[in-house]
Amino acid sequence: MKNIKKNIIEYPYLEKPVEVYERENGHKIVFAYKKGGLINISSWVKTGSINENDINNGISHFLEHLMFKGTSKHKAGEFDRTLESRGAIVNAATWKDYTFYYVTIPKGSSDKNFNDTLNLHADMMLDPVIPDNEIGAPFDLNDPHITTKRERHVVIEEIRMRKDQPWTKVYNLLNKNLYKNHPYKRDVIGNEQIISQISRETVLEYYKTHYTPNNITTIIVGEIEPAQVLPLICEEFDFKERTNAPQTIYEIDKPENETKVVEDYSKINTGFLMFGYLGPKACDIKTSTILEMICLILGQGQSSRFYQELIEKPKNPIFNIISSDYYHFRDGGNIFIDANFKPEKKEEAIEQIKAQIKKLYTEGINEQELKKAKKKLKAGFAENSETVSDIGENIGFYMTVCNKLEYVEEYIKVIDEITLEDIKQTAKEFIDINHAVIAVLMPEEYKK
Amino acid sequence: MEKYILKNGIEAIIKRNKNTPRIALAMYMGINKDETKSGIYYIISQLMYQGTKTKTAEEIAVYLDENAIDLCIEKKADYLRIKLQCLNEDIEKALEILEDIIQNSTFEAYKKEAEKIKGEFLSDLDSAKIIAQDDYYRHIFQNHSYGTGRQEIINEINLITKEDIINSYNEVKDNSKKNICIIGDIDETKIKQLLDKHLSDLKNAKTKDERKKIIPIENKTISTVEKEDANQAQIFQGWLFPSIYSEEYASIILLNTILGSSGLSSRLFLELREKQGLAYTVRSVYEPCMQGGHFFVYIGTEPKNIKTSIIGFDKEINKIMTEIISNEELENAKNNAIGKRQFYQETNMSEAVLKGYYEFLGLGYTFEEELIEKIKKITAEEIMQTAKKYFDKPAVISVLAPKKYLTESALIC
């Protein structure tokens, strides 16, 4: 095909290399071969709460819901019904850096399922109409007489649901305190006030701005021959003269200079807390991988330091649950420590975590821990190569958040090259206790 | 795929899936007797990580993590299930640790484990949905082990003695049916040798269920849970349904698909979410166990919508009991249900779990193919008959919300 760039990527644990194509308009198409009866088709859009402000917070996620409400050719519900009646799983998700839409469907004995899915998926991505009767009229949240409830209400119910989840509450409290200026500070789902009022025109304008060829990567995973279907995908994804979106650049906030503790209360019986730190940009693969390794050593699995030192060994442990994880974001990741604890021991709980963190950057880790972390990270990558949907999500992440898939080729090599000193230095740089933001959710009776 | 009988009579399904990096093993161990105190089998499942005659809990954890072996021991309604997964090259190490924990667990740390479980469950019970779900199970399976919730376990776990644990574990280890399914890029001859080497000292026995039977629901039951700070009401409405052995199993699968088991095109989803905007999550669930099962519908909604939601449930249940479904909806449901079943076998572990489960139940590992053929033959009349037969019986409704919304007029529609 003319004017299309091709790149080949050696992807660990897959039988064949992954093929990446970039069209002249910037639309990327990726093929990963996975033997089996299922095919995953997804399109990843480089927009999420990163492109939102205080006025339109939640619009990316609301648009994600509204994308399922029909096109010029197909009424609302046809997409879901047609594909689900062939055994497909259909859904979408919105996060800080991206929004993605996917269909996983049995391949069947002919090309029909693939062709029809591609046709419907491309149609949904390129021609959402967002009818007035599906989005519903803006309304006053305090008006008890609203009887016609449409998609706005569904999203508001999703917001309500999250308010009843203690882990989500403590995460949101932490997240908004980790940042001062960066759009990452906002909750991806937004709030009821904005969702109840936002207009159809505003949503459509947001769609036109961000759903552009250079912002979209379409990924096909399964037993598919790329040469056969690439022309079809280019034909289905006809962006016409759509103008490409400008690439946004935001400066990430500086870490806190001293430990910041924020507290909230709820009708709960146990205490929930999260430590958070700012990490490097997602494209800094080496540092991000070191931080993944640190989180694994600190708080993943029963041999982790947190589990052994704070739950297993103490006679009367303060913690019910404790773990740590690393989240990758385009402009800078987050290191998290999540814990559930006995509320009467809040101060001790925080001090015990701090002591474990300090030990990490003063004493480092040992060879055995390093070896374990390397093996587990590789096994984790193997695990993420077992289903067509996991492969699609991993590719989507690299293409959208890191901007290139080549990093995946280096991943195993990067893991192998990490040293004990790398761990110690990176811990010192990113997990210094004085840079922590600590969010705590306590039972109401502890409110002073 | 083949069935191999170990020297001790335990049946192992062995299947080679080429070019897959990890091997998966699922092992089922039957539970034949009721718990003498709530939580015994759960604490056993947790204590199996906590030390053997030769390894401390920490040594087991380090061994598993260093070798990237995933070990998961689950207490389910009718069995303990061990799921073991590792990179291909580590299968012998994985089977060594499996043998050790099955044969040599000491259960010494039971007091500490009881405290850990209490802490974890208390944390779970800070979720409104889990509180409501536990309440629903308690009422649908009244005085039956299937209905044991977190609160019952919290209340009784400290009464459990080491002797209780060892007696119950020995009962499972020595007097219950066991079976294995192992799938991956394996050398079949070598795997047979390894299974015999590590698991043939176990005793196998036929399942003889001595547990109490499920008590029928005689009257419609409405249970309420007050939670003043709940932003959403949690509503579960359920009925007792038959087990997987039932002749109606295939038609129940279709009934569930049509009503709301998955996806964006089910009746409950379209009516209560898409048309009425009542919820983000609304669905139906059918859970078959060995003695029997249950079928429930669930919604999380603004508390003032309780009445509208229950009326919405009633309307959809009534409709499927009284109106024959169209040929188009029937065909769509069949293709949907059959297509989705491919997902149940996408990974080595999910396939091992499914085939092992069928073998454990005595249905045979080829049951999946038989089931698909049965689904294809189900008629619209059969679905309506099944719906009538079970939905006509008294339901259990469990509702969690702030007190002011739990009024008689909201709940009794």
Boltz contact constraints between the chains, C-beta under 6 A:
constraints:
  - contact:
      token1: [A, 13]
      token2: [B, 21]
      max_distance: 6.0
  - contact:
      token1: [A, 15]
      token2: [B, 19]
      max_distance: 6.0
  - contact:
      token1: [A, 37]
      token2: [B, 342]
      max_distance: 6.0
  - contact:
      token1: [A, 38]
      token2: [B, 342]
      max_distance: 6.0
  - contact:
      token1: [A, 80]
      token2: [B, 264]
      max_distance: 6.0
  - contact:
      token1: [A, 80]
      token2: [B, 265]
      max_distance: 6.0
  - contact:
      token1: [A, 81]
      token2: [B, 265]
      max_distance: 6.0
  - contact:
      token1: [A, 84]
      token2: [B, 263]
      max_distance: 6.0
  - contact:
      token1: [A, 84]
      token2: [B, 265]
      max_distance: 6.0
  - contact:
      token1: [A, 84]
      token2: [B, 336]
      max_distance: 6.0
  - contact:
      token1: [A, 85]
      token2: [B, 332]
      max_distance: 6.0
  - contact:
      token1: [A, 85]
      token2: [B, 335]
      max_distance: 6.0
  - contact:
      token1: [A, 85]
      token2: [B, 336]
      max_distance: 6.0
  - contact:
      token1: [A, 86]
      token2: [B, 335]
      max_distance: 6.0
  - contact:
      token1: [A, 86]
      token2: [B, 339]
      max_distance: 6.0
  - contact:
      token1: [A, 87]
      token2: [B, 335]
      max_distance: 6.0
  - contact:
      token1: [A, 87]
      token2: [B, 336]
      max_distance: 6.0
  - contact:
      token1: [A, 87]
      token2: [B, 339]
      max_distance: 6.0
  - contact:
      token1: [A, 87]
      token2: [B, 340]
      max_distance: 6.0
  - contact:
      token1: [A, 106]
      token2: [B, 339]
      max_distance: 6.0
  - contact:
      token1: [A, 106]
      token2: [B, 342]
      max_distance: 6.0
  - contact:
      token1: [A, 149]
      token2: [B, 276]
      max_distance: 6.0
  - contact:
      token1: [A, 149]
      token2: [B, 277]
      max_distance: 6.0
  - contact:
      token1: [A, 150]
      token2: [B, 277]
      max_distance: 6.0
  - contact:
      token1: [A, 153]
      token2: [B, 277]
      max_distance: 6.0
  - contact:
      token1: [A, 154]
      token2: [B, 273]
      max_distance: 6.0
  - contact:
      token1: [A, 154]
      token2: [B, 277]
      max_distance: 6.0
  - contact:
      token1: [A, 154]
      token2: [B, 280]
      max_distance: 6.0
  - contact:
      token1: [A, 157]
      token2: [B, 279]
      max_distance: 6.0
  - contact:
      token1: [A, 157]
      token2: [B, 280]
      max_distance: 6.0
  - contact:
      token1: [A, 158]
      token2: [B, 280]
      max_distance: 6.0
  - contact:
      token1: [A, 160]
      token2: [B, 231]
      max_distance: 6.0
  - contact:
      token1: [A, 160]
      token2: [B, 232]
      max_distance: 6.0
  - contact:
      token1: [A, 161]
      token2: [B, 232]
      max_distance: 6.0
  - contact:
      token1: [A, 161]
      token2: [B, 280]
      max_distance: 6.0
  - contact:
      token1: [A, 161]
      token2: [B, 300]
      max_distance: 6.0
  - contact:
      token1: [A, 163]
      token2: [B, 231]
      max_distance: 6.0
  - contact:
      token1: [A, 164]
      token2: [B, 128]
      max_distance: 6.0
  - contact:
      token1: [A, 164]
      token2: [B, 231]
      max_distance: 6.0
  - contact:
      token1: [A, 164]
      token2: [B, 232]
      max_distance: 6.0
  - contact:
      token1: [A, 166]
      token2: [B, 126]
      max_distance: 6.0
  - contact:
      token1: [A, 267]
      token2: [B, 229]
      max_distance: 6.0
  - contact:
      token1: [A, 268]
      token2: [B, 126]
      max_distance: 6.0
  - contact:
      token1: [A, 269]
      token2: [B, 122]
      max_distance: 6.0
  - contact:
      token1: [A, 269]
      token2: [B, 126]
      max_distance: 6.0
  - contact:
      token1: [A, 270]
      token2: [B, 122]
      max_distance: 6.0
  - contact:
      token1: [A, 270]
      token2: [B, 123]
      max_distance: 6.0
  - contact:
      token1: [A, 270]
      token2: [B, 126]
      max_distance: 6.0
  - contact:
      token1: [A, 301]
      token2: [B, 65]
      max_distance: 6.0
  - contact:
      token1: [A, 302]
      token2: [B, 61]
      max_distance: 6.0
  - contact:
      token1: [A, 303]
      token2: [B, 61]
      max_distance: 6.0
  - contact:
      token1: [A, 303]
      token2: [B, 62]
      max_distance: 6.0
  - contact:
      token1: [A, 303]
      token2: [B, 65]
      max_distance: 6.0
  - contact:
      token1: [A, 308]
      token2: [B, 58]
      max_distance: 6.0
  - contact:
      token1: [A, 320]
      token2: [B, 119]
      max_distance: 6.0
  - contact:
      token1: [A, 320]
      token2: [B, 120]
      max_distance: 6.0
  - contact:
      token1: [A, 320]
      token2: [B, 123]
      max_distance: 6.0
  - contact:
      token1: [A, 340]
      token2: [B, 123]
      max_distance: 6.0
  - contact:
      token1: [A, 372]
      token2: [B, 65]
      max_distance: 6.0
  - contact:
      token1: [A, 372]
      token2: [B, 66]
      max_distance: 6.0
  - contact:
      token1: [A, 375]
      token2: [B, 68]
      max_distance: 6.0
  - contact:
      token1: [A, 376]
      token2: [B, 68]
      max_distance: 6.0
  - contact:
      token1: [A, 379]
      token2: [B, 68]
      max_distance: 6.0
  - contact:
      token1: [A, 379]
      token2: [B, 87]
      max_distance: 6.0
  - contact:
      token1: [A, 382]
      token2: [B, 21]
      max_distance: 6.0
  - contact:
      token1: [A, 382]
      token2: [B, 22]
      max_distance: 6.0
  - contact:
      token1: [A, 386]
      token2: [B, 347]
      max_distance: 6.0
  - contact:
      token1: [A, 387]
      token2: [B, 346]
      max_distance: 6.0
  - contact:
      token1: [A, 387]
      token2: [B, 347]
      max_distance: 6.0
